[in-house]
Each structure stands twice: as C-alpha cells, then as structure tokens.
Amino acid sequence: MNKQLIYYGNLCIDHCSVYLATTDEGVCFVGIPNHGIGEVQDWVEKKKPDSSLIEDQNKIRPYSDQLVEFIHGKRQSFNLPLDITGTPFQRAVWKELSRIPYGQVLTYTDIAEQIGNPQAVRAVGAAIGANPLMFFIPCHRVLSKKGDLTGFRGGLALKESLLALESEGKC
C-alpha cells in the first residue's frame, strides 16, 4: 500500500508564521499562527498515520497565496479544494461553517439547529474546536449565544482580529 503524501510549508504573513499542509486532494491542515512544525506533525500522526510528511513550498503556494489575500482584506472566500478529515458529525458542522457569509456571524446554537440537532450545542463547539482548516473553514465566525467571543484554536485575539477584518475591511 502506498503512503499518502502530505506536503507542508511555512508562510510568513505580517510577522506571523503559519504552517500549511496539503495533499494531492487539497489543503488538509492549517496551523496555529506562530506555532512550530510539531503541531503539523502531531496532527498527521493522529489523523493520517499512514502518511509521509514532505516539505514542499510549491505545493502549498496556491493556498498560501489565497490566505495572504484573505488576511490583507483582498479576498472574501477561497476557491481551492479542501481535504477534510473528520467524523461525519464534524464534517456536518464544518459544512455549515463554510456557509456563513463573509462579515457575518452565527452562534453555536444556530449551527446546532442548522445541522438538525439543536441539543448538540456543546458537541458543535467541540467540532468547531477540532477544525483543522481555520481560515479556510471560517470557525472564527461563530459566537456564543450572548454574542461573546469564545473558543478559537488560534486564540481569541486572532478571532477578534479576523472579525474586525471582515466587518471593517482591516485586520
């Protein structure tokens, strides 16, 4: 059996370092800004254990180019393929996140209702927290029922910055 190849590279945006990982199917993981390669390695070991991790800046370039455009307020959506690894429940949640328009927010309750499971608010939160494709699947667009900023794998300061970018056109 051939091992799946996962290509990774580092992107520097405005004094911030982000690791991206892709397969031949699409982007599969976006690291937390300013975390090292260990986060990518840990994710691959856990989610794609029969894979080989290979550094290749050219393979991530289309994704990094669009991510830079997004962070600089020049892009509102991504049009490249995603290689999503998750449970059916997680994938349903992430599909709903992908439907949240740029500049708008929903609550965890809204997402639970949209997937047809209104009692699963906490499970929705856990699925959002497990999103391996922050930015590309816009989990930053989800707030608490009271409208508060809560949980974000990249940290609340980044979440606040992304929401400001989308509402005011600047990060």
Buried (B, 14 or more C-beta within 10 A) or exposed (E): EEEBBBBBBBBEBEEEBBBBBBBEEBBBBBBBBEBEBEBBBEBBEEBBEEBEBEEEEEBBBBBBEBBBEBBEEEBEEBEEBBBBBBEEBBEBBBEBBBEBEEEEBBBBBBBBBBBEBEEBBEBBBBBBEBBBBBBBBBBBBBBBEEEEBBBBBBEEEBBEBBBEBBEEEEB
